């Protein structure tokens, strides 16, 4: 290891020895105590690797042996330094680039706000900009802890805030307070939110006008917001449970075309500055090929105090092959059933109790289509408040 390192520092040269007696050149080098690092034969010729210092003094030995030598390779630090001297502008340019990169990395160019739901993002962004956290500012000029404290004091809706720097990006993470809603005390009726058959009525306040077994439609009044003793308007309260029915359908083709990605993909890159769009990379798309396209947009704030919005648009084109897919009747029914169940489940509230579930295969004139109907019966509270306006 140390030997190889020393050779790299001093430099090595590999030469090809040609002539009637190349062995004589090798013998003369050894007699003159030249350091031959490796000797190989190739079609009657010798390939010799030696130290750079020895190579510079072998001319008399070459003449004496009546051979010719040809340099076929060299390596080591001296040759690297020589190349660097020949490419001064490249080295200077690289050094300038590194300096500029280091300078640019010391600035904030992007401000990301995450964790906000009810608070408008622009409101937080305006506060941050006013307090110095904005694109174009030096990181060392930004007092992140102070901005965090001021943000907590200024906005009561925020429970916790953290500002951290990641490269040229400032990430502002916010946790909002869970604000308790004020109870509405305005006079109101309880009306049916859905069609159904009443199974239970408990009127806590107000006058119940339906009973168990009644069929109601959406919007019907179930409990009136009236105090019978004083005939005054009040806010009705109670529990109204009913049986409710849901239906959903799922369709599946017995034969269809599916598209599978081949693994080949192309990229298109564009930059939108304000109303102008600049194409940076055009994808190579052949007319006979089929592709699926996924587009990713990323908006960033550009430059220091500018309001110009820059948007990068990256389009990924995935090549696909069309393939005919055939299902058996049983497979198609199962797929249709899953679709219908997923659809009907999206309609049922989480608090509802499922009583029955039926699956029917419908007869339809289409020969390539299977249609499945799913019916679900639930028991749930269907009451909703309807404010009374005098």
C-alpha positions as CSV (number, residue, x, y, z in Angstrom):
1,X,0.0,0.0,0.0
2,X,2.8,2.4,1.0
3,X,4.8,1.4,-2.1
4,X,1.9,2.1,-4.4
5,X,1.3,5.5,-2.7
6,X,5.0,6.5,-3.2
7,X,4.8,5.5,-6.9
8,X,1.7,7.6,-7.3
9,X,3.4,10.6,-5.7
10,X,6.6,10.3,-7.8
11,X,4.8,9.2,-11.0
12,X,5.1,6.2,-13.3
13,X,5.5,5.7,-17.1
14,X,4.6,2.7,-19.1
15,X,6.6,2.1,-22.3
16,X,6.6,-0.4,-25.2
17,X,10.2,-1.7,-26.1
18,X,10.7,-2.6,-29.7
19,X,13.8,-3.9,-31.5
20,X,15.8,-6.9,-32.4
21,X,16.9,-7.5,-28.8
22,X,14.5,-5.9,-26.3
23,X,16.0,-8.1,-23.6
24,X,19.2,-6.1,-23.9
25,X,17.4,-3.0,-22.9
26,X,15.9,-4.7,-19.8
27,X,19.4,-6.0,-18.8
28,X,21.0,-2.6,-19.2
29,X,18.3,-1.0,-17.0
30,X,18.8,-3.6,-14.3
31,X,22.6,-3.1,-14.4
32,X,22.0,0.6,-14.1
33,X,19.7,0.0,-11.2
34,X,16.7,1.4,-12.8
35,X,13.5,0.7,-11.0
36,X,11.3,-1.5,-13.3
37,X,8.0,-1.9,-11.6
38,X,6.5,-4.5,-14.0
39,X,7.6,-6.3,-17.1
40,X,5.2,-8.0,-19.5
41,X,5.7,-9.5,-23.0
42,X,3.3,-9.0,-25.9
43,X,4.0,-10.4,-29.4
44,X,7.8,-10.3,-28.9
45,X,7.8,-6.9,-27.4
46,X,8.2,-5.8,-23.8
47,X,5.7,-3.6,-21.9
48,X,7.7,-2.0,-19.0
49,X,6.4,0.2,-16.2
50,X,9.0,2.3,-14.5
51,X,9.3,5.4,-12.2
52,X,9.2,8.8,-13.9
53,X,12.7,9.7,-12.6
54,X,14.2,6.6,-14.2
55,X,12.3,7.2,-17.4
56,X,13.9,10.6,-17.8
57,X,17.4,9.1,-17.8
58,X,17.1,6.0,-20.0
59,X,18.0,7.6,-23.3
60,X,21.6,6.5,-23.2
61,X,20.5,2.9,-22.5
62,X,18.0,2.9,-25.4
63,X,20.7,4.0,-27.8
64,X,23.1,1.4,-26.4
65,X,20.6,-1.4,-26.7
66,X,19.6,-0.3,-30.3
67,X,15.9,-0.5,-29.5
68,X,13.0,1.9,-29.7
69,X,10.6,2.8,-27.0
70,X,7.1,4.2,-27.2
71,X,5.3,5.7,-24.2
72,X,1.8,4.1,-24.0
73,X,0.7,5.3,-20.6
74,X,1.5,7.4,-17.5
75,X,0.0,8.1,-14.1
76,X,0.7,9.8,-10.9
77,X,0.6,13.1,-9.2
78,X,3.1,15.0,-11.4
79,X,0.9,14.3,-14.5
80,X,-2.2,15.3,-12.6
81,X,-0.6,18.6,-11.7
82,X,0.4,19.2,-15.3
83,X,-3.2,18.6,-16.5
84,X,-4.4,21.1,-13.8
85,X,-1.9,23.7,-15.0
86,X,-3.2,23.3,-18.6
87,X,-6.8,23.8,-17.4
88,X,-6.3,26.8,-15.3
89,X,-9.6,28.4,-16.4
90,X,-11.5,25.2,-15.5
91,X,-10.0,25.2,-12.0
92,X,-10.7,28.9,-11.5
93,X,-14.3,28.4,-12.8
94,X,-14.8,25.5,-10.4
95,X,-13.4,27.5,-7.5
96,X,-15.7,30.4,-8.4
97,X,-18.7,28.0,-8.7
98,X,-18.0,26.5,-5.2
99,X,-17.7,30.0,-3.7
100,X,-21.0,31.1,-5.3
101,X,-22.7,27.9,-4.3
102,X,-21.5,28.5,-0.7
103,X,-22.8,32.1,-0.8
104,X,-26.2,31.0,-2.2
105,X,-26.5,28.3,0.3
106,X,-26.3,30.9,3.1
107,X,-29.5,32.5,1.8
108,X,-33.1,31.5,2.2
109,X,-34.8,31.0,-1.2
110,X,-38.0,29.1,-0.3
111,X,-40.4,29.3,2.6
112,X,-42.6,26.2,3.2
113,X,-45.6,26.4,5.6
114,X,-47.0,23.0,6.7
115,X,-49.6,21.9,9.2
116,X,-52.2,24.7,8.6
117,X,-55.9,23.7,8.1
118,X,-58.2,26.5,9.1
119,X,-55.8,29.4,9.1
120,X,-55.2,31.0,5.7
121,X,-51.7,30.3,4.5
122,X,-51.3,33.8,3.0
123,X,-51.9,35.3,6.4
124,X,-49.0,33.4,8.0
125,X,-46.8,34.1,5.0
126,X,-47.5,37.8,5.3
127,X,-46.6,37.8,9.0
128,X,-43.3,35.9,8.3
129,X,-42.3,38.3,5.4
130,X,-43.0,41.3,7.6
131,X,-40.8,39.8,10.3
132,X,-37.9,39.1,8.0
133,X,-38.4,35.4,7.1
134,X,-38.7,35.7,3.3
135,X,-36.8,34.6,0.2
136,X,-33.5,36.4,-0.3
137,X,-32.6,36.9,3.4
138,X,-29.4,35.6,4.9
139,X,-29.9,32.7,7.4
140,X,-27.7,34.4,10.0
141,X,-29.9,37.5,9.9
142,X,-33.1,35.5,10.8
143,X,-33.9,35.1,14.5
144,X,-36.1,32.0,14.2
145,X,-36.8,31.8,17.9
146,X,-38.0,35.3,18.1
147,X,-40.3,34.9,15.1
148,X,-41.8,31.7,16.6
149,X,-42.6,33.7,19.8
150,X,-44.1,36.6,17.9
151,X,-46.2,34.3,15.8
152,X,-47.6,32.5,18.9
153,X,-48.5,35.9,20.5
154,X,-50.1,37.4,17.3
155,X,-52.2,34.4,16.3
156,X,-54.2,32.8,19.1
157,X,-55.3,29.9,16.8
158,X,-51.7,28.5,16.8
159,X,-50.7,26.1,19.6
160,X,-47.1,25.4,18.5
161,X,-44.7,26.6,15.8
162,X,-41.3,25.5,14.8
163,X,-38.9,27.1,12.2
164,X,-36.0,25.0,10.8
165,X,-33.7,25.5,7.9
166,X,-33.0,22.8,5.4
167,X,-30.5,23.9,2.8
168,X,-31.9,27.0,1.1
169,X,-35.4,26.2,2.4
170,X,-37.1,27.4,5.6
171,X,-39.7,25.0,6.9
172,X,-42.4,26.5,9.2
173,X,-44.3,23.8,10.9
174,X,-47.5,24.8,12.7
175,X,-49.9,23.0,15.0
176,X,-53.3,24.6,15.3
177,X,-55.4,24.8,18.5
178,X,-58.5,22.7,18.7
179,X,-61.1,25.4,19.1
180,X,-64.3,24.4,20.9
181,X,-67.4,25.3,19.1
182,X,-69.9,27.4,20.9
183,X,-73.2,25.6,21.4
184,X,-75.9,26.9,19.2
185,X,-79.0,27.9,21.3
186,X,-81.1,29.3,18.6
187,X,-84.7,27.9,18.4
188,X,-84.8,25.0,16.0
189,X,-86.9,22.0,14.9
190,X,-85.5,18.5,14.5
191,X,-86.2,17.3,10.9
192,X,-85.4,14.1,9.0
193,X,-82.1,14.1,7.3
194,X,-83.0,11.0,5.2
195,X,-86.0,8.9,4.2
196,X,-86.7,6.1,6.6
197,X,-89.1,4.2,9.0
198,X,-89.0,5.4,12.6
199,X,-87.9,2.8,15.1
200,X,-87.3,5.0,18.2
201,X,-88.4,8.5,19.3
202,X,-87.1,10.2,22.5
203,X,-88.1,13.9,22.7
204,X,-86.0,15.6,25.4
205,X,-87.2,19.1,24.6
206,X,-90.0,20.1,22.2
207,X,-93.0,18.3,20.9
208,X,-92.7,15.0,19.1
209,X,-95.0,14.6,16.1
210,X,-93.9,11.2,14.9
211,X,-94.1,7.7,16.4
212,X,-92.5,4.3,16.0
213,X,-93.4,2.8,12.6
214,X,-94.1,6.1,10.8
215,X,-92.5,6.5,7.4
216,X,-90.8,9.9,6.9
217,X,-89.2,11.7,4.1
218,X,-86.1,13.9,4.1
219,X,-87.1,17.4,5.5
220,X,-90.1,16.2,7.5
221,X,-90.4,17.8,11.0
222,X,-89.9,15.1,13.7
223,X,-89.7,17.2,16.9
224,X,-91.1,20.7,17.0
225,X,-89.1,23.4,18.7
226,X,-92.1,24.6,20.8
227,X,-92.7,24.7,24.5
228,X,-96.3,23.5,24.9
229,X,-96.7,25.2,28.4
230,X,-95.7,28.7,27.3
231,X,-96.1,28.3,23.5
232,X,-92.6,29.8,23.1
233,X,-90.1,28.8,20.5
234,X,-87.2,26.7,21.9
235,X,-84.4,24.5,20.5
236,X,-85.7,21.0,20.2
237,X,-83.6,18.1,21.4
238,X,-84.0,14.4,21.2
239,X,-83.1,11.1,19.6
240,X,-84.8,9.9,16.4
241,X,-83.7,6.5,15.1
242,X,-85.0,5.0,11.9
243,X,-84.4,2.2,9.4
244,X,-82.7,3.5,6.3
245,X,-82.0,1.8,3.0
246,X,-79.1,2.3,0.6
247,X,-78.4,1.0,-2.9
248,X,-75.4,1.0,-5.1
249,X,-74.4,-0.7,-8.4
250,X,-71.2,-2.1,-9.7
251,X,-70.5,-2.9,-13.4
252,X,-67.7,-5.0,-14.9
253,X,-66.9,-6.0,-18.4
254,X,-66.1,-9.6,-19.2
255,X,-63.6,-8.5,-21.9
256,X,-61.7,-5.2,-21.7
257,X,-58.4,-3.6,-22.5
258,X,-55.8,-3.0,-19.8
259,X,-52.6,-1.1,-20.1
260,X,-49.4,-2.3,-18.6
261,X,-46.2,-0.2,-18.2
262,X,-43.2,-1.5,-20.0
263,X,-40.7,0.3,-17.8
264,X,-39.6,2.8,-20.5
265,X,-40.3,6.4,-19.6
266,X,-39.6,9.9,-20.9
267,X,-39.4,13.2,-19.1
268,X,-40.6,16.6,-20.1
269,X,-39.5,19.7,-18.1
270,X,-40.9,23.2,-18.4
271,X,-40.6,26.3,-16.4
272,X,-43.6,28.7,-16.1
273,X,-42.6,32.3,-15.1
274,X,-45.8,34.3,-14.7
275,X,-47.7,33.9,-17.9
276,X,-44.7,32.6,-19.9
277,X,-43.7,29.0,-20.2
278,X,-40.2,27.9,-21.1
279,X,-39.6,24.3,-22.4
280,X,-36.4,23.1,-20.8
281,X,-36.5,19.4,-22.0
282,X,-38.8,18.0,-24.7
283,X,-39.8,14.3,-24.3
284,X,-39.0,12.0,-27.2
285,X,-42.4,10.5,-28.1
286,X,-43.0,8.3,-31.2
287,X,-46.5,8.5,-32.7
288,X,-46.9,4.7,-32.7
289,X,-46.2,4.3,-29.0
290,X,-48.8,4.6,-26.2
291,X,-48.0,6.5,-23.0
292,X,-49.6,7.3,-19.7
293,X,-48.7,10.8,-18.5
294,X,-48.2,12.0,-14.9
295,X,-47.7,15.7,-14.3
296,X,-46.1,17.2,-11.2
297,X,-46.3,21.0,-10.6
298,X,-44.2,22.8,-8.0
299,X,-44.8,26.5,-7.3
300,X,-42.0,28.5,-5.6
301,X,-41.5,32.2,-4.7
302,X,-38.7,33.6,-6.8
303,X,-36.0,36.1,-6.0
304,X,-36.0,38.4,-3.1
305,X,-38.9,40.8,-2.8
306,X,-40.6,39.8,-6.0
307,X,-44.2,38.6,-6.2
308,X,-43.5,36.7,-9.4
309,X,-44.5,33.0,-9.1
310,X,-42.3,30.4,-10.7
311,X,-43.8,27.0,-11.4
312,X,-41.8,23.9,-12.5
313,X,-43.7,21.4,-14.5
314,X,-42.3,17.9,-14.8
315,X,-44.3,15.5,-17.1
316,X,-43.4,11.8,-16.9
317,X,-44.5,9.7,-19.9
318,X,-44.8,6.0,-19.1
319,X,-44.9,3.7,-22.1
320,X,-47.7,1.1,-22.0
321,X,-48.7,-2.0,-23.9
322,X,-52.4,-2.7,-24.5
323,X,-53.5,-6.1,-23.4
324,X,-56.8,-7.8,-23.7
325,X,-58.2,-9.0,-20.3
326,X,-60.9,-11.6,-20.1
327,X,-62.8,-12.5,-16.9
328,X,-65.0,-15.5,-16.2
329,X,-68.6,-14.8,-15.2
330,X,-67.8,-15.5,-11.6
331,X,-64.8,-13.2,-11.6
332,X,-66.8,-10.4,-13.1
333,X,-69.5,-10.8,-10.5
334,X,-67.0,-10.6,-7.7
335,X,-65.4,-7.5,-9.1
336,X,-68.8,-5.8,-9.6
337,X,-69.7,-6.8,-6.0
338,X,-66.6,-5.2,-4.6
339,X,-67.3,-2.0,-6.6
340,X,-70.9,-1.8,-5.4
341,X,-69.9,-2.5,-1.7
342,X,-67.3,0.2,-1.8
343,X,-69.8,2.7,-3.3
344,X,-72.6,1.9,-0.8
345,X,-70.1,2.0,2.2
346,X,-69.2,5.6,1.2
347,X,-72.9,6.5,1.7
348,X,-73.3,5.0,5.2
349,X,-72.3,7.0,8.3
350,X,-69.8,5.5,10.6
351,X,-72.2,5.5,13.5
352,X,-74.9,3.6,11.6
353,X,-75.7,0.0,12.5
354,X,-75.9,-2.4,9.5
355,X,-78.9,-4.6,9.8
356,X,-79.0,-6.5,6.5
357,X,-77.0,-6.6,3.3
358,X,-78.2,-8.3,0.0
359,X,-76.4,-8.8,-3.3
360,X,-78.3,-9.2,-6.5
361,X,-77.0,-10.0,-10.0
362,X,-79.1,-8.0,-12.5
363,X,-80.2,-9.3,-15.8
364,X,-79.3,-6.8,-18.6
365,X,-79.3,-7.0,-22.4
366,X,-75.5,-6.3,-22.7
367,X,-73.7,-9.6,-23.2
368,X,-70.2,-8.2,-22.3
369,X,-71.4,-6.5,-19.1
370,X,-72.2,-7.8,-15.6
371,X,-74.1,-5.5,-13.2
372,X,-74.4,-6.1,-9.5
373,X,-76.7,-4.4,-7.1
374,X,-76.0,-4.2,-3.3
375,X,-78.8,-3.2,-0.9
376,X,-78.0,-2.3,2.7
377,X,-80.4,-1.7,5.6
378,X,-79.2,0.3,8.6
379,X,-80.5,1.7,11.9
380,X,-79.3,5.2,12.5
381,X,-80.1,8.6,14.0
382,X,-81.6,10.7,11.2
383,X,-82.4,13.9,13.1
384,X,-81.0,17.3,12.0
385,X,-81.5,20.8,13.4
386,X,-83.5,23.3,11.4
387,X,-83.3,26.8,12.7
388,X,-86.6,28.6,13.3
389,X,-86.7,32.2,12.1
390,X,-89.5,34.3,13.6
